[in-house]
Amino acid sequence: MTPVFLVAAALAVAGALGVILSRQPVHSVLALVLNFLGLAALYISMDAEFLGVVQLIIYAGAIMVLFLFVIGLLTARKDPVEREAGEPLPLQRPLSIAAAGTLALLLGGSLLVARFGGRPGVPTGFGTVKEFGRHLLVTHVLPFELTAFVLMVAVVGVIVLVGRKQA
Amino acid sequence: MEALAVAAKSFVVINAVLVAFAYILLFERKILGWMQYRKGPNRVGPWGLLQPIADAVKMFLKEDIIPKDADRLVFQLAPIVSLAVALTAFAFVPIGPGLAVVKDADAGMLALMAVLSLEVYGVALGGWASQSKYALMGALRSTAQLISYELAMGMTVLAVFIMAGSTRFDAIVASQEGLWNIVRMPLAFLLFFIAMLAETARTPFDLPESESELVAGYHTEYSGMRFGMFFMAEYVNLVTATALITLLFLGGWLGPAFLPGWVWFLLKQSLVIFLFIWIRATLPRFRYDRLMAFGWKVMLPLAALNLVVYATWAALA
């Protein structure tokens, strides 16, 4: 329990709470960025500098900016948030409680395993550029390439959908 | 103890950078003045040397105005984010062997790029929270611009990483012993230089605040020290960007031994800053669609080509 871990974890939890508690969508986006900052700090505190940096570049620096773009434009005029009667989705609360319970069970289970199961700790070289590259391009090369293919399909799809029509 | 040392170092560096900001601004105004056949600031102190202090005092005394419709929290947060991100990025910049706030970071340059990629937030949030069409337009433009040119910048930096075989600044500088990267990869230098101009939103890429069409872009509604913070962030980013050009392409602190490394570094960096100012005095502004087309259709393919060429070279050598 280093001080860095405590601060970073508190940041991440505060960010996560902020996402679901804020009324203004842009505030939610900001809270999520805060959450990502906390996560990145956690990675770095585990000597996984590269993972932390990638977390910042990809999620905080690129994906959340896109979110901010869309949400910022949709709510450019600050209209009061519409309050509908009751829950927008049926069974919203029971379902979310069930999901949270499952997550808590999994988390508690892994904690117990880590404490008593004699699971080895963090492997050496965890999160360094070299180790990360080896896992990505040697151990898991097929899923990696498949993901790249799926993304490529998405890019082509976007161009087909919104591309300029030939005059 | 270590935390205290880092805090003390950060304090010194932040103050040094902010003083540097004030005098780079004066330097810029003087040079712009000379290039335009006028004298530049010359009333406050000898050669206008006290002008930055007068400006700072004025900034602090100005009224702090928050627009009625603004999202107060985000409006107040945006300039802080902007300046904090700019200063954090500078923490990774070494001005001599081991002379950085964060020493010997394993992913040094990558970490710096990660922090720089957060720079968008201050601008985007400031523009959005102002609830003004000029500010929103400015924020949209600069977000699009920053993201587009970040891509080309990243690709170019990858080529530098491959040649150095590392993302650490000391290794990148050491790899340029005898042959600076500006000679070894001139195209990469040109692309990176242009990308840095765009990332710092300097002329000819100053569309985010093009005063002739958008009043002042994303900080139109800001006044007093909040505006001052945006302004400071812009110049701290200029310092970081020129330092990066020096480190990645001009051999960093390498130079003949009769001067210490950090002096060479600062000399080279000053030269790059002068180039930036010279460009500002010379070139007109891009048109917005041309800017986007240039970023995606010229910069990005060239950066990719550059990457492939040097990756092949590194693989064969």
Interface residues (C-beta under 8 A of the other chain):
Chain A: Q24 V26 H27 L30 V33 A40 E49 F50 G52 V53 V54 L56 I57 A60 G61 A62 V65 L68 F69 G72 L73 A76 R77 K78 T128 V129
Chain B: D69 D71 L73 V74 L77 A105 D106 A107 L110 A111 M113 A114 V115 S117 L118 V120 Y121 A124 L125 W128 Q131 L136 A139 L140 T143 I147 E150 T167
